[in-house]
Amino acid sequence: MKRHAFIFWIAIALAVLGIVWDIIDRNAAMLPRIFIPLGVVAIVFLLYKFPPARYRKRPKIKPSARTMEKVAAAKRSQSTGKRKHYPFQVIEGSKGKNDDQQPKYH
């Protein structure tokens, strides 16, 4: 992740260096043409950083009673213990066990 950020900032620095070099090379004749893209970038950045109020708010949705019961039941089951207790039990079969037929590394 840090590598991507490093490459991004190098690209930004080279772009700024190119713009500055172009302004110096062509004196101030190019300055009015640069204001429009810089203005667009500034507006996009400000809208990204500080979105309008209608896009900032998330609608509050009240969960139904059934959903709240499920959430409460899940919390209770987690707090009681890690293992679930089932009403089943293992019944040994009538065939008997033969140790020779079972794999050694099972």
ABEGO torsion letter per residue (X at the ends): XAAAAAAAAAAAAAAAAAAAAAAAAAEAAAAAAAAAAAAAAAAAAAAAABBBAAAABBBBBBBBAAAAAAAAAAAAAAAAEABBBBABBBBBBAAEBBAAABBABX
